[in-house]
Amino acid sequence: MITVKEVEYAAKLARLELSEKEKEKYTEQFSKILDYFNQLNEVNTEEIESMAHVLPLKNVMREDKSELTQSRTEILQNAPSEEGGFFKVPKI
């Protein structure tokens, strides 16, 4: 079970300011989540073979093709500043 102090600690790490009502709410929610994980730990998986992937792997990537969808002039119209056919940005 999660305590309010643990929720306060997690909120501090995340730099969150929580009201007392939120602390209570999250304490309850986190406790329920951990209870569910504990319930999953009770499932007997001794005879179940480990699987790296559920489905057979196949390449779902499209072929990488270079194509010009807009002209350079059209693209540079969106630039706040342009010089020599390139976006001009301030030095950092």
The first five atom37 places (N, CA, C, CB, O) and aatype in JSON, in Angstrom:
{
  "aatype": [12, 9, 16, 19, 11, 6, 19, 6, 18, 0, 0, 11, 10, 0, 1, 10, 6, 10, 15, 6, 11, 6, 11, 6, 11, 18, 16, 6, 5, 13, 15, 11, 9, 10, 3, 18, 13, 2, 5, 10, 2, 6, 19, 2, 16, 6, 6, 9, 6, 15, 12, 0, 8, 19, 10, 14, 10, 11, 2, 19, 12, 1, 6, 3, 11, 15, 6, 10, 16, 5, 15, 1, 16, 6, 9, 10, 5, 2, 0, 14, 15, 6, 6, 7, 7, 13, 13, 11, 19, 14, 11, 9],
  "atom_mask": [
    [1, 1, 1, 1, 1],
    [1, 1, 1, 1, 1],
    [1, 1, 1, 1, 1],
    [1, 1, 1, 1, 1],
    [1, 1, 1, 1, 1],
    [1, 1, 1, 1, 1],
    [1, 1, 1, 1, 1],
    [1, 1, 1, 1, 1],
    [1, 1, 1, 1, 1],
    [1, 1, 1, 1, 1],
    [1, 1, 1, 1, 1],
    [1, 1, 1, 1, 1],
    [1, 1, 1, 1, 1],
    [1, 1, 1, 1, 1],
    [1, 1, 1, 1, 1],
    [1, 1, 1, 1, 1],
    [1, 1, 1, 1, 1],
    [1, 1, 1, 1, 1],
    [1, 1, 1, 1, 1],
    [1, 1, 1, 1, 1],
    [1, 1, 1, 1, 1],
    [1, 1, 1, 1, 1],
    [1, 1, 1, 1, 1],
    [1, 1, 1, 1, 1],
    [1, 1, 1, 1, 1],
    [1, 1, 1, 1, 1],
    [1, 1, 1, 1, 1],
    [1, 1, 1, 1, 1],
    [1, 1, 1, 1, 1],
    [1, 1, 1, 1, 1],
    [1, 1, 1, 1, 1],
    [1, 1, 1, 1, 1],
    [1, 1, 1, 1, 1],
    [1, 1, 1, 1, 1],
    [1, 1, 1, 1, 1],
    [1, 1, 1, 1, 1],
    [1, 1, 1, 1, 1],
    [1, 1, 1, 1, 1],
    [1, 1, 1, 1, 1],
    [1, 1, 1, 1, 1],
    [1, 1, 1, 1, 1],
    [1, 1, 1, 1, 1],
    [1, 1, 1, 1, 1],
    [1, 1, 1, 1, 1],
    [1, 1, 1, 1, 1],
    [1, 1, 1, 1, 1],
    [1, 1, 1, 1, 1],
    [1, 1, 1, 1, 1],
    [1, 1, 1, 1, 1],
    [1, 1, 1, 1, 1],
    [1, 1, 1, 1, 1],
    [1, 1, 1, 1, 1],
    [1, 1, 1, 1, 1],
    [1, 1, 1, 1, 1],
    [1, 1, 1, 1, 1],
    [1, 1, 1, 1, 1],
    [1, 1, 1, 1, 1],
    [1, 1, 1, 1, 1],
    [1, 1, 1, 1, 1],
    [1, 1, 1, 1, 1],
    [1, 1, 1, 1, 1],
    [1, 1, 1, 1, 1],
    [1, 1, 1, 1, 1],
    [1, 1, 1, 1, 1],
    [1, 1, 1, 1, 1],
    [1, 1, 1, 1, 1],
    [1, 1, 1, 1, 1],
    [1, 1, 1, 1, 1],
    [1, 1, 1, 1, 1],
    [1, 1, 1, 1, 1],
    [1, 1, 1, 1, 1],
    [1, 1, 1, 1, 1],
    [1, 1, 1, 1, 1],
    [1, 1, 1, 1, 1],
    [1, 1, 1, 1, 1],
    [1, 1, 1, 1, 1],
    [1, 1, 1, 1, 1],
    [1, 1, 1, 1, 1],
    [1, 1, 1, 1, 1],
    [1, 1, 1, 1, 1],
    [1, 1, 1, 1, 1],
    [1, 1, 1, 1, 1],
    [1, 1, 1, 1, 1],
    [1, 1, 1, 0, 1],
    [1, 1, 1, 0, 1],
    [1, 1, 1, 1, 1],
    [1, 1, 1, 1, 1],
    [1, 1, 1, 1, 1],
    [1, 1, 1, 1, 1],
    [1, 1, 1, 1, 1],
    [1, 1, 1, 1, 1],
    [1, 1, 1, 1, 1]
  ],
  "atom_positions": [
    [[0.85, -1.19, 0.0], [0.0, 0.0, 0.0], [0.89, 1.24, 0.0], [-0.96, 0.0, 1.23], [1.91, 1.3, 0.69]],
    [[0.5, 2.2, -0.76], [1.21, 3.47, -0.87], [0.73, 4.41, 0.24], [0.98, 4.12, -2.28], [-0.45, 4.43, 0.59]],
    [[1.66, 5.15, 0.79], [1.3, 6.12, 1.83], [1.26, 7.53, 1.24], [2.31, 6.05, 3.01], [1.77, 7.77, 0.15]],
    [[0.65, 8.43, 1.96], [0.59, 9.83, 1.53], [2.0, 10.4, 1.44], [-0.28, 10.67, 2.52], [2.29, 11.2, 0.55]],
    [[2.89, 10.0, 2.35], [4.27, 10.48, 2.33], [4.97, 10.08, 1.03], [5.05, 9.93, 3.54], [5.74, 10.86, 0.47]],
    [[4.7, 8.86, 0.55], [5.3, 8.41, -0.71], [4.75, 9.2, -1.9], [5.04, 6.92, -0.92], [5.5, 9.52, -2.83]],
    [[3.48, 9.53, -1.87], [2.89, 10.36, -2.93], [3.5, 11.76, -2.88], [1.34, 10.44, -2.78], [3.81, 12.34, -3.92]],
    [[3.68, 12.3, -1.69], [4.3, 13.61, -1.55], [5.73, 13.59, -2.09], [4.3, 14.06, -0.07], [6.17, 14.53, -2.74]],
    [[6.45, 12.5, -1.81], [7.83, 12.38, -2.29], [7.87, 12.32, -3.82], [8.49, 11.12, -1.7], [8.69, 12.99, -4.45]],
    [[6.98, 11.52, -4.42], [6.92, 11.41, -5.88], [6.54, 12.75, -6.5], [5.9, 10.32, -6.31], [7.09, 13.15, -7.53]],
    [[5.61, 13.45, -5.88], [5.2, 14.77, -6.37], [6.36, 15.75, -6.29], [3.99, 15.3, -5.56], [6.54, 16.57, -7.19]],
    [[7.14, 15.67, -5.23], [8.3, 16.56, -5.07], [9.31, 16.29, -6.19], [8.96, 16.36, -3.68], [9.86, 17.23, -6.78]],
    [[9.57, 15.0, -6.47], [10.51, 14.65, -7.54], [10.02, 15.16, -8.9], [10.71, 13.14, -7.59], [10.82, 15.57, -9.75]],
    [[8.71, 15.11, -9.1], [8.11, 15.57, -10.36], [7.85, 17.07, -10.36], [6.82, 14.82, -10.63], [7.34, 17.62, -11.33]],
    [[8.19, 17.72, -9.25], [7.98, 19.16, -9.09], [6.51, 19.54, -9.28], [8.85, 19.94, -10.09], [6.17, 20.49, -9.98]],
    [[5.65, 18.75, -8.61], [4.22, 19.0, -8.66], [3.74, 19.46, -7.29], [3.45, 17.73, -9.1], [4.19, 18.97, -6.26]],
    [[2.84, 20.4, -7.3], [2.2, 20.83, -6.05], [0.82, 20.2, -6.02], [2.13, 22.4, -5.94], [-0.01, 20.45, -6.9]],
    [[0.58, 19.38, -5.01], [-0.71, 18.7, -4.89], [-1.46, 19.2, -3.67], [-0.51, 17.18, -4.8], [-0.87, 19.47, -2.63]],
    [[-2.76, 19.33, -3.82], [-3.6, 19.68, -2.68], [-3.77, 18.43, -1.82], [-5.01, 20.24, -3.14], [-3.43, 17.33, -2.25]],
    [[-4.28, 18.6, -0.61], [-4.5, 17.46, 0.28], [-5.47, 16.47, -0.35], [-5.03, 17.93, 1.65], [-5.31, 15.25, -0.22]],
    [[-6.48, 17.0, -1.04], [-7.48, 16.15, -1.7], [-6.8, 15.32, -2.82], [-8.64, 17.02, -2.29], [-7.09, 14.14, -2.97]],
    [[-5.92, 15.95, -3.58], [-5.21, 15.23, -4.65], [-4.28, 14.17, -4.07], [-4.41, 16.22, -5.52], [-4.16, 13.07, -4.62]],
    [[-3.62, 14.49, -2.96], [-2.73, 13.51, -2.33], [-3.5, 12.26, -1.92], [-2.04, 14.13, -1.09], [-3.04, 11.14, -2.14]],
    [[-4.66, 12.46, -1.33], [-5.5, 11.32, -0.93], [-5.96, 10.53, -2.15], [-6.72, 11.81, -0.11], [-5.93, 9.3, -2.16]],
    [[-6.38, 11.25, -3.18], [-6.87, 10.61, -4.41], [-5.76, 9.76, -5.04], [-7.37, 11.67, -5.42], [-6.0, 8.61, -5.4]],
    [[-4.56, 10.32, -5.18], [-3.46, 9.6, -5.82], [-2.96, 8.46, -4.95], [-2.32, 10.56, -6.13], [-2.52, 7.43, -5.47]],
    [[-3.01, 8.62, -3.64], [-2.63, 7.53, -2.75], [-3.53, 6.33, -3.0], [-2.7, 7.98, -1.26], [-3.06, 5.2, -3.1]],
    [[-4.82, 6.58, -3.09], [-5.79, 5.51, -3.34], [-5.56, 4.89, -4.72], [-7.24, 6.04, -3.22], [-5.56, 3.67, -4.86]],
    [[-5.38, 5.73, -5.75], [-5.2, 5.22, -7.11], [-3.92, 4.41, -7.25], [-5.2, 6.38, -8.11], [-3.93, 3.34, -7.86]],
    [[-2.81, 4.9, -6.7], [-1.55, 4.18, -6.78], [-1.63, 2.85, -6.04], [-0.41, 5.03, -6.22], [-1.08, 1.85, -6.49]],
    [[-2.32, 2.84, -4.91], [-2.49, 1.6, -4.15], [-3.26, 0.57, -4.96], [-3.21, 1.88, -2.81], [-2.92, -0.61, -4.96]],
    [[-4.31, 1.01, -5.66], [-5.1, 0.09, -6.5], [-4.24, -0.47, -7.64], [-6.34, 0.82, -7.06], [-4.35, -1.65, -7.98]],
    [[-3.4, 0.37, -8.22], [-2.53, -0.08, -9.31], [-1.56, -1.13, -8.8], [-1.75, 1.11, -9.92], [-1.38, -2.17, -9.44]],
    [[-0.94, -0.89, -7.65], [0.0, -1.86, -7.08], [-0.71, -3.15, -6.67], [0.72, -1.25, -5.88], [-0.14, -4.23, -6.81]],
    [[-1.94, -3.04, -6.17], [-2.71, -4.24, -5.83], [-2.95, -5.08, -7.08], [-4.06, -3.86, -5.18], [-2.9, -6.31, -7.03]],
    [[-3.22, -4.42, -8.21], [-3.45, -5.14, -9.46], [-2.16, -5.86, -9.89], [-3.93, -4.18, -10.57], [-2.22, -7.01, -10.33]],
    [[-1.02, -5.2, -9.77], [0.25, -5.85, -10.12], [0.52, -7.04, -9.22], [1.41, -4.85, -10.04], [1.0, -8.07, -9.68]],
    [[0.21, -6.91, -7.94], [0.38, -8.04, -7.02], [-0.52, -9.2, -7.4], [0.09, -7.6, -5.59], [-0.14, -10.36, -7.28]],
    [[-1.72, -8.88, -7.86], [-2.65, -9.9, -8.32], [-2.07, -10.62, -9.55], [-4.04, -9.27, -8.66], [-2.18, -11.84, -9.65]],
    [[-1.45, -9.88, -10.46], [-0.83, -10.49, -11.63], [0.35, -11.39, -11.23], [-0.35, -9.41, -12.61], [0.59, -12.41, -11.87]],
    [[1.07, -11.02, -10.18], [2.2, -11.83, -9.71], [1.75, -13.19, -9.18], [2.96, -11.08, -8.62], [2.55, -14.13, -9.14]],
    [[0.49, -13.3, -8.79], [-0.02, -14.55, -8.26], [-0.37, -15.56, -9.35], [-1.23, -14.29, -7.41], [-0.59, -16.73, -9.05]],
    [[-0.41, -15.14, -10.6], [-0.76, -16.03, -11.7], [0.38, -17.0, -11.94], [-1.08, -15.23, -13.0], [1.54, -16.6, -12.03]],
    [[0.06, -18.28, -12.04], [1.06, -19.32, -12.26], [1.46, -19.32, -13.74], [0.51, -20.72, -11.83], [0.65, -19.62, -14.62]],
    [[2.7, -18.98, -14.0], [3.21, -18.95, -15.38], [4.35, -19.93, -15.58], [3.68, -17.54, -15.73], [5.12, -19.8, -16.53]],
    [[4.47, -20.92, -14.69], [5.57, -21.89, -14.74], [5.64, -22.63, -16.07], [5.42, -22.88, -13.61], [6.73, -22.82, -16.61]],
    [[4.51, -23.06, -16.6], [4.5, -23.9, -17.8], [4.28, -23.09, -19.08], [3.42, -24.94, -17.68], [4.07, -23.67, -20.15]],
    [[4.33, -21.79, -18.98], [4.12, -20.94, -20.16], [5.47, -20.53, -20.72], [3.27, -19.69, -19.81], [6.32, -19.98, -20.02]],
    [[5.66, -20.81, -22.02], [6.92, -20.49, -22.67], [7.04, -18.98, -22.87], [7.03, -21.23, -24.02], [6.08, -18.32, -23.26]],
    [[8.23, -18.46, -22.61], [8.47, -17.03, -22.8], [8.41, -16.7, -24.28], [9.83, -16.62, -22.21], [8.82, -17.48, -25.14]],
    [[7.89, -15.51, -24.58], [7.78, -15.07, -25.97], [8.42, -13.7, -26.09], [6.29, -15.03, -26.44], [8.15, -12.8, -25.29]],
    [[9.26, -13.54, -27.09], [9.86, -12.23, -27.34], [8.86, -11.35, -28.09], [11.18, -12.37, -28.14], [8.75, -10.15, -27.82]],
    [[8.12, -11.96, -29.04], [7.14, -11.22, -29.83], [5.88, -12.07, -29.97], [7.72, -10.84, -31.23], [5.97, -13.29, -30.15]],
    [[4.74, -11.45, -29.9], [3.49, -12.17, -30.01], [3.23, -12.58, -31.45], [2.33, -11.32, -29.48], [2.84, -13.72, -31.71]],
    [[3.44, -11.68, -32.37], [3.19, -11.95, -33.79], [4.51, -12.12, -34.52], [2.36, -10.82, -34.43], [5.54, -11.61, -34.07]],
    [[4.5, -12.83, -35.64], [5.73, -12.92, -36.44], [6.16, -11.51, -36.89], [5.53, -13.85, -37.68], [5.33, -10.67, -37.25]],
    [[7.44, -11.29, -36.85], [7.95, -9.97, -37.24], [8.01, -9.85, -38.75], [9.33, -9.73, -36.63], [8.36, -10.79, -39.46]],
    [[7.66, -8.69, -39.23], [7.82, -8.38, -40.65], [8.08, -6.88, -40.75], [6.56, -8.81, -41.5], [7.67, -6.1, -39.88]],
    [[8.74, -6.5, -41.79], [9.07, -5.1, -41.97], [7.82, -4.36, -42.42], [10.22, -4.92, -43.0], [7.28, -4.63, -43.49]],
    [[7.37, -3.42, -41.62], [6.18, -2.65, -41.95], [6.54, -1.23, -42.39], [5.23, -2.6, -40.75], [5.68, -0.37, -42.53]],
    [[7.84, -1.03, -42.6], [8.28, 0.3, -43.01], [8.09, 0.47, -44.51], [9.76, 0.53, -42.63], [8.23, -0.47, -45.28]],
    [[7.78, 1.66, -44.89], [7.67, 1.94, -46.32], [9.07, 2.15, -46.88], [6.77, 3.19, -46.58], [10.02, 2.42, -46.15]],
    [[9.18, 2.02, -48.18], [10.46, 2.26, -48.83], [10.78, 3.75, -48.71], [10.43, 1.81, -50.33], [9.92, 4.6, -48.9]],
    [[12.01, 4.04, -48.4], [12.44, 5.42, -48.22], [12.71, 6.02, -49.59], [13.69, 5.5, -47.32], [13.72, 5.71, -50.23]],
    [[11.82, 6.89, -50.02], [11.96, 7.55, -51.32], [12.06, 9.05, -51.1], [10.77, 7.2, -52.27], [11.34, 9.62, -50.28]],
    [[12.94, 9.67, -51.84], [13.07, 11.11, -51.78], [12.19, 11.71, -52.87], [14.55, 11.55, -51.95], [12.3, 11.35, -54.04]],
    [[11.31, 12.61, -52.49], [10.47, 13.27, -53.48], [10.22, 14.7, -53.04], [9.14, 12.51, -53.67], [10.1, 14.99, -51.85]],
    [[10.14, 15.57, -53.98], [9.91, 16.98, -53.71], [8.41, 17.23, -53.73], [10.65, 17.89, -54.76], [7.76, 17.09, -54.76]],
    [[7.86, 17.6, -52.58], [6.42, 17.83, -52.51], [6.08, 19.31, -52.68], [5.89, 17.33, -51.18], [4.97, 19.64, -53.12]],
    [[7.02, 20.18, -52.35], [6.82, 21.61, -52.53], [8.11, 22.19, -53.08], [6.4, 22.32, -51.2], [9.2, 21.64, -52.88]],
    [[7.97, 23.3, -53.76], [9.18, 23.94, -54.28], [9.89, 24.68, -53.15], [8.84, 24.91, -55.45], [9.27, 25.01, -52.13]],
    [[11.15, 24.95, -53.34], [11.92, 25.68, -52.34], [11.29, 27.05, -52.07], [13.38, 25.85, -52.8], [11.24, 27.51, -50.93]],
    [[10.8, 27.69, -53.12], [10.18, 29.0, -52.97], [8.95, 28.91, -52.07], [9.79, 29.58, -54.34], [8.76, 29.76, -51.2]],
    [[8.11, 27.88, -52.27], [6.91, 27.72, -51.45], [7.29, 27.48, -49.98], [6.06, 26.55, -51.97], [6.66, 28.02, -49.07]],
    [[8.32, 26.67, -49.77], [8.74, 26.37, -48.41], [9.3, 27.63, -47.74], [9.8, 25.25, -48.4], [8.98, 27.9, -46.58]],
    [[10.11, 28.38, -48.43], [10.74, 29.57, -47.86], [9.74, 30.7, -47.59], [11.83, 30.06, -48.77], [10.06, 31.64, -46.87]],
    [[8.55, 30.61, -48.16], [7.53, 31.61, -47.86], [7.11, 31.54, -46.38], [6.3, 31.4, -48.76], [6.6, 32.52, -45.84]],
    [[7.33, 30.4, -45.74], [6.99, 30.24, -44.32], [8.1, 30.73, -43.4], [6.69, 28.79, -44.02], [7.9, 30.84, -42.19]],
    [[9.26, 31.02, -43.95], [10.4, 31.42, -43.13], [10.23, 32.85, -42.64], [11.71, 31.28, -43.93], [9.83, 33.72, -43.41]],
    [[10.53, 33.1, -41.36], [10.47, 34.48, -40.88], [11.56, 35.33, -41.54], [10.62, 34.53, -39.35], [11.4, 36.53, -41.72]],
    [[12.69, 34.67, -41.88], [13.78, 35.35, -42.55], [14.48, 34.34, -43.45], [14.77, 35.98, -41.52], [14.59, 33.17, -43.12]],
    [[14.95, 34.82, -44.6], [15.55, 33.93, -45.59], [16.76, 34.61, -46.2], [14.53, 33.53, -46.68], [16.77, 35.82, -46.42]],
    [[17.8, 33.82, -46.48], [18.99, 34.38, -47.11], [19.62, 33.31, -48.0], [20.01, 34.89, -46.04], [19.94, 32.22, -47.54]],
    [[19.8, 33.64, -49.26], [20.47, 32.73, -50.2], [19.73, 31.42, -50.41], [0.0, 0.0, 0.0], [20.35, 30.39, -50.67]],
    [[18.41, 31.45, -50.31], [17.63, 30.24, -50.51], [17.56, 29.34, -49.29], [0.0, 0.0, 0.0], [17.15, 28.18, -49.41]],
    [[17.95, 29.84, -48.11], [17.93, 29.05, -46.88], [17.22, 29.83, -45.78], [19.37, 28.68, -46.45], [17.12, 31.06, -45.84]],
    [[16.71, 29.11, -44.78], [16.16, 29.76, -43.6], [17.29, 30.49, -42.89], [15.46, 28.74, -42.65], [18.38, 29.93, -42.73]],
    [[17.04, 31.72, -42.46], [18.02, 32.47, -41.71], [17.57, 32.51, -40.26], [18.21, 33.9, -42.29], [16.46, 32.96, -39.95]],
    [[18.44, 32.04, -39.37], [18.11, 31.98, -37.95], [19.16, 32.74, -37.16], [18.0, 30.51, -37.45], [20.29, 32.89, -37.62]],
    [[18.81, 33.21, -35.97], [19.79, 33.94, -35.17], [20.88, 32.99, -34.64], [19.08, 34.67, -33.99], [20.64, 31.8, -34.43]],
    [[22.08, 33.54, -34.44], [23.16, 32.76, -33.85], [22.83, 32.44, -32.41], [24.5, 33.51, -33.95], [22.14, 33.2, -31.73]],
    [[23.34, 31.32, -31.97], [23.12, 30.93, -30.56], [24.42, 31.06, -29.82], [22.57, 29.48, -30.45], [24.48, 30.79, -28.62]]
  ]
}
